[in-house]
Amino acid sequence: MQITYLGHAAFKIEADGKVVLIDPWLEGPTSPVKTQDIGHADIVLVTHDHGDHGYAEGVEICKRTGAFFIAINELGIQAHEQGVEHVHTLNIGGGVTVDGVTVTLVQALHSCSKGAPTGFVIQFPSGTVYHAGDTGIFSSMETIGELYSPDVALLPIGGYYTMGVREAVMAVRLIRPRYVIPMHYNTFPVIEADPQEFKNLVAQQAPETRVEVVAPGGTVELEL
């Protein structure tokens, strides 16, 4: 599995011949690529409708590439009305399988204008990724860990709008993934955070989990 960090909360995941984009805010200040640079995608996931999570870019990518757009019901309906052909309108707790990749919508503690904020569990044949979305910590993260046993967790650490470093370390202890990649930090002054501090604390408190700090544009290849 290859995971490319596209800045802020945006990722490209490549596994088992499929390409999944999550929260593709590619017009943001930390993204190394732009929307028009995306030539292929199979699935685009958007956690909520805040502008820094790539709804508009996701719609454009889906219309150009034919990718499936998957999001909370209200956001999916809106995408379909705006011309996206392949849409799945999930609600929290529900899931759908697209070409061998199962996507499950899970809760997040945040805000939004349409529907509800969410995270995603993405189950490839070769491994499972949990993208927490914008969220504070919640005790049901332990349930997500027990139900889906994610190999990789993508967690916000920036504070202010989401959980910070301390809470994200506790989230790792609840979820117990094999790998964790921090996200949603250092895009704006109010979410400045030190990923090395996060890495050091995880090493102390959850040593079974390996932290991969990935710079925007960087790719990590994980053996699952």
ZAMARGU-4260 file (C-alpha; in steps of 0.2 Angstrom, whole numbers, plus 5000, padded with zeros to 4 digits):
<rodrens>
0) 5000/5000/5000 | 5006/5017/4995 | 5000/5033/5004 | 5004/5050/4998 | 5000/5065/5009
5) 4993/5079/4999 | 4993/5092/5013 | 4981/5096/5027 | 4969/5082/5027 | 4971/5076/5009
10) 4978/5059/5005 | 4980/5048/4990 | 4980/5029/4994 | 4985/5016/4981 | 4982/4998/4984
15) 4977/4983/4975 | 4976/4992/4959 | 4964/5006/4965 | 4967/5024/4969 | 4957/5032/4983
20) 4957/5051/4986 | 4952/5058/5003 | 4947/5076/5006 | 4956/5082/4991 | 4958/5101/4995
25) 4971/5103/4981 | 4970/5121/4980 | 4976/5124/4997 | 4993/5132/5002 | 5001/5115/5007
30) 4996/5104/4992 | 5010/5099/4981 | 4998/5096/4966 | 4982/5104/4959 | 4965/5098/4955
35) 4969/5097/4936 | 4985/5086/4940 | 4974/5072/4945 | 4972/5061/4930 | 4965/5045/4938
40) 4955/5041/4953 | 4943/5026/4957 | 4935/5033/4973 | 4934/5051/4980 | 4929/5052/4999
45) 4924/5069/5007 | 4922/5069/5026 | 4912/5085/5027 | 4908/5101/5018 | 4921/5114/5025
50) 4931/5122/5011 | 4947/5115/5017 | 4942/5097/5014 | 4940/5097/4995 | 4922/5095/4991
55) 4922/5106/4976 | 4939/5098/4970 | 4931/5081/4973 | 4916/5085/4962 | 4927/5091/4948
60) 4939/5076/4949 | 4924/5064/4949 | 4916/5072/4934 | 4932/5072/4924 | 4938/5054/4929
65) 4922/5045/4932 | 4927/5041/4950 | 4914/5036/4963 | 4910/5050/4975 | 4906/5044/4992
70) 4900/5055/5007 | 4886/5058/5019 | 4869/5057/5011 | 4866/5076/5010 | 4883/5079/5002
75) 4881/5065/4990 | 4864/5071/4984 | 4872/5088/4981 | 4886/5081/4971 | 4874/5071/4960
80) 4864/5087/4957 | 4880/5095/4952 | 4883/5082/4939 | 4893/5068/4947 | 4887/5052/4939
85) 4893/5039/4951 | 4888/5043/4969 | 4885/5033/4985 | 4875/5043/4998 | 4880/5034/5014
90) 4875/5038/5032 | 4885/5034/5048 | 4887/5016/5051 | 4883/5011/5033 | 4895/5005/5020
95) 4897/5001/5002 | 4909/4990/4991 | 4915/4997/4975 | 4926/4986/4964 | 4933/4976/4979
100) 4935/4992/4991 | 4923/4993/5005 | 4920/5011/5012 | 4911/5013/5029 | 4906/5030/5036
105) 4909/5033/5054 | 4906/5047/5066 | 4917/5062/5069 | 4915/5076/5082 | 4915/5092/5072
110) 4904/5104/5063 | 4897/5106/5045 | 4884/5115/5035 | 4876/5100/5027 | 4873/5082/5034
115) 4885/5078/5047 | 4904/5077/5049 | 4911/5060/5047 | 4927/5049/5045 | 4930/5034/5034
120) 4935/5016/5036 | 4942/5010/5019 | 4945/4991/5018 | 4956/4986/5003 | 4959/4967/5001
125) 4977/4970/5007 | 4973/4981/5022 | 4962/4994/5031 | 4964/5013/5033 | 4954/5024/5045
130) 4953/5042/5041 | 4946/5051/5056 | 4941/5067/5047 | 4941/5083/5057 | 4937/5077/5075
135) 4939/5078/5093 | 4943/5062/5103 | 4928/5051/5107 | 4928/5035/5116 | 4920/5025/5102
140) 4936/5026/5093 | 4940/5010/5103 | 4925/5002/5095 | 4931/5007/5078 | 4947/4999/5082
145) 4939/4983/5088 | 4927/4982/5073 | 4938/4986/5059 | 4956/4983/5065 | 4963/4997/5055
150) 4981/4994/5049 | 4983/5013/5046 | 4975/5028/5055 | 4976/5045/5048 | 4973/5057/5063
155) 4972/5076/5065 | 4985/5083/5078 | 4983/5102/5075 | 4971/5107/5089 | 4960/5122/5088
160) 4948/5115/5076 | 4951/5096/5080 | 4960/5086/5093 | 4978/5091/5097 | 4994/5081/5100
165) 4989/5075/5117 | 4971/5069/5112 | 4978/5061/5096 | 4990/5050/5106 | 4976/5044/5117
170) 4966/5041/5100 | 4981/5029/5095 | 4979/5020/5111 | 4961/5017/5108 | 4962/5012/5090
175) 4978/5002/5091 | 4983/5003/5072 | 4999/4997/5066 | 5004/5013/5058 | 4998/5031/5061
180) 5001/5047/5050 | 4997/5064/5058 | 4987/5076/5047 | 4978/5093/5049 | 4992/5103/5056
185) 5003/5118/5051 | 4992/5123/5037 | 4987/5139/5047 | 4995/5147/5062 | 4981/5142/5074
190) 4984/5123/5070 | 5003/5124/5072 | 5009/5107/5080 | 5025/5097/5081 | 5023/5080/5073
195) 5040/5074/5081 | 5032/5078/5098 | 5017/5067/5093 | 5029/5053/5087 | 5039/5053/5103
200) 5023/5052/5114 | 5016/5038/5104 | 5033/5029/5105 | 5031/5031/5124 | 5013/5027/5126
205) 5008/5015/5112 | 5025/5008/5106 | 5016/4994/5096 | 5011/5008/5084 | 5023/5016/5071
210) 5022/5034/5067 | 5025/5039/5049 | 5028/5058/5048 | 5025/5062/5029 | 5028/5079/5022
215) 5016/5086/5009 | 5020/5077/4993 | 5029/5063/5001 | 5024/5045/4999 | 5026/5031/5011
220) 5025/5012/5006 | 5018/5001/5020 | 5020/4983/5022 | 5003/4976/5028
</rodrens>
